[in-house]
Amino acid sequence: TLYFAWRNVQKRFFLFHFAQIAKRHSVRFSNLRFAYVDPLSVRCVLLGAIQLEGDVIQEEVNHKEFLREFELLKNARQDALTELTDNCTISGNSANLLRALATLIEQILSDVNPAVFSEEMCVEAFQFHPELTVNLLQLFDAKFNPAKTCADEFSTRRGELLNSLKELDTGRKKHDDRRRAIFHQAINIADHTLRTNAYAHHKLGIGFRLDPHYMDHVPGFERKSKYPELPFGIFFIKGWNFFGLHIRFRDLARGGMRTVIARDHEHEKFERPNMFTECYNLAYTQQKKNKDIPEGGAKSIMLLLPNDDLVPERAIMLRELELSRSATADQLSKTLAEWTAAQNSEYLYYNQRCFLNTFLRLFVWDEERGCLRYGKHVVDFLCTPEYLYLGPDENMHQAMIEWLAQESVRLKYQAGGAFISGRGETGISHKQYAVTSLGCLQYLKHALSYLQLNKQPFFTVKMTGGPDGDVAGNMIRLFARHMPQTARLTVVTDASGTVNDPSGLDYPALCELFAREQPIHAYPPRLLHDGAFLLCMWKTRDLGSFRKEMLVYEKQAGKPLTERWLSANAANQLHRTNAHATRADVFIPAGGRPRTLSLQTVSEFLDPQTGVPTASIIVEGANLYLTQEAREVLEDKGVIIFKDSSANKCGVVCSSYEILAGLILTDEEFKRIRDELIPAVLQRLEEVANDEARAMLAHWQRSGKRVKLSHISELVSAKVNHFTDDLVVYLASADIAAPASAPLREVYLSYIPQVIRSHYYGACMRRVPDSHKKAIIATSIATKLVYGRGIDWEPSVTDVLPLLLS
């Protein structure tokens, strides 16, 4: 008898999908018993007991294959590969592996032609040539199935498949070339996969740890032209309703975890070809940004697909509520609205849990046995531990941060709860303490001082990102606290709408929105001054099936507040351009998608009559909002730009200190000194921001302003990282505990906040891995040299290290 309990499983088609699996495995079933626990909430649990019969159940290998497919039943769907599973050409588990390969190949080949090599086209290639697909699966079996792994068999299968692909000729060359390229990339993945859980049991997704050199084996694409530096490591993870990547540029690395939520399938088609590029660029920017900390740059990104089950499951829910006849129409409507909101949150959290659990199980190391802790069904070609750290980013809510810290502890990762920064009582909340915005403010002060705008009665600011956001919301709070009279905030744009008030927005009202976590469309229209407007993109009305309008509040001079409806196109145009086209002294992109201001859209930032930029200062609070081409156009026209890898680096510096504290201290020890530690970290954030801003402006003036500030930011990162890498290599064989290494230990200890080292000196020396200590020493020396001696300082650091330490 098969007993199971599943939380929040879809009610539609569950038995149908189970019957399909049973049929494929020649399993008969009877005596079905089901019950729901808490059926009208997202905590609904399906309890089941099914009597199974058939030869497969008696055979251990086939029994495990059946269970491995059953475990993924919750998310079963129909696609082109279903035909191959229904006729038993391939198993359900093999189909899941092929689906993961199809998504990964799409990411690889989207740089060649995103339309030709979509996920759908990759699946079609596997379905169209089942004999080649079976050969491909046998190739994967020979390398990655622990029960069958054999290097000679893999080499033979690989050669046979390559020969078959050479002979592929159906008379339709265009399609043959496309399908051949897809199979070649599947082989490329097999060649460069170092770990995969494709043959593991109890998995929540299929994951690959990839050797990044696969990027150099994509025909028709020059990797260095788009991806100048090869990453250190790449993870790819695929589930039914998501896929995601983790890219890092150093062995020891940290970076944020963000989730891109596809609103619908049209939005999904727009976003999915860009996921690898976005993750790479964010990680590459992070590598430059992480110059002040021991960890290299990394980024995780997950694309959450639209929830196709929501509408039919809601209809079932409504029917169940109606049949209960225990609620009025108003109560039904309220219950259904609450259920829908809860389902959306649970859908996000469930898929994030699947991604992160799969990710952790691919690298958590068993120090005693010297192997992967969860590697029983994984063939490990890497055979070395990996130490990674995450931070919160878009759509990573506090509930998931706390869950991930607990999951890291449960899975016995060496870093424990320090795996994720931004925890509550045992961390430093970025949003509560405005850590990223605090750094942005320092760069802004330097720019204001340089242009002498700080001597004016006030300066004007426009901003993207809403009052509910971390960076934008905290910039508002910092302006309200430190510059309420001098910083006049005139424009705010976020996903919900845009507001423009030349007389300045009301800081108390904006701070109230921050406290309530509400976006800009909730700004009180009654507070608008003459000449102001508030466009609410989320307040719409439909005029038939082909027309939509959005609500805008307007306050014309000397007239009362009015409401009017804008056509969808006009509203979208105003929403997109308001923050760019409106004149202000300062522009702070503190939210928004990457590449929003690019070479194609930079004209929006120029006065249409004079060509003069609409802001004199740009401080990039959001990552990759501007492309480098757009920066250069604006800098050529006199705009002072502090780019993202400098301006918003304080968030990662704070996270690094939190990770270090998590390695040294227990949770209880952290709580005891938290009130002393946080002010010390905040002071350190201001120091690293001011040190770099001064060094950049000094170099800019020494060069006669011939070198753009955005280029100087790159120079700073390159110089610090170059010195750091040289020092890490130099220190590799050093014994930090040796008497002769006392100067090195002094550098290491001086990096640690005084409140930690004074109370927990022994733990500082004992609990932090030597590789982490050496990385701290290297980055400490490198940053002091570049910020203190200037970007032009050239001697080899390792040659002068003894002199520096003395």
Buried (B, 14 or more C-beta within 10 A) or exposed (E): EBEBEBBBBBBEBBBEBBEBBBEBBBBEBEEEEEEEEEEEBBEBBBEBEBEBBBEBBEEEEBBEBBEBBBBBBBBBEEBBBBEBBEEEBBBBBBBBBBBBBBBBBBBBBBBBBBEBBBBEBBBBBBBEBBEBBBBBBBBBBBBBBEEBBEEEBBEBBBEEBEEBBEEBEEEEEEBBEBBBBBBBBBBBBBBBBBBBBBBBEEBBBBBBBBBBEBBBBBEEBEBEEEBEEBBBBBBBBBBBBBBBBBBBBBBBBBBBBBBBBBEEEEBBBEBBBBBBBBBBBBBBBBBBBBBBBBBBBBBBBBBBBBBEBBEEBBEEBBEEBEEEEEBEEEEBEEBBEEBBEBBBEBBBBBBBBBBBBBBBBBBBBBEEEEBBBBBEBBBBBBEEBBBBBBBBBBBBBBEBBBBBBBBBBEBBBBBBBBBBBBBEEBBBBBBEBBBBBBBBBBBBBBBBEBBEBBEEEEBBBBBBBBBBBBBBBBBBBBBBEEBEEBBBBBBBBBBBBBBBBBEBBBBEBBBBBBEEEBBBBBBEBEBBEEEBBBBBBEBEEEEEEEEBBBBBBBBEEEEEBEEEBBEBEBBBEBBBBBBBBBBBBBBBBBBBBBBBBBEEBBEBBBEEEEEEBBBBBBBBBBBBBBBBBBBBBBBEBEBBBBBBBBBBBBBBBBBBBBBBBBBBBBBEBBEBBBEBBBEBBBEBBBBBBBBBBEBBBBBBEEBEEEBBBBBBBBBBBBBBBEBBBBBBEBBEEBEBEEEEBEBBBEBBBEBBBEBBBEBBEEBBBEBBBEBBBBBBBBBBBBBBBBBEEBBEEEEEBEEEBEEEBE
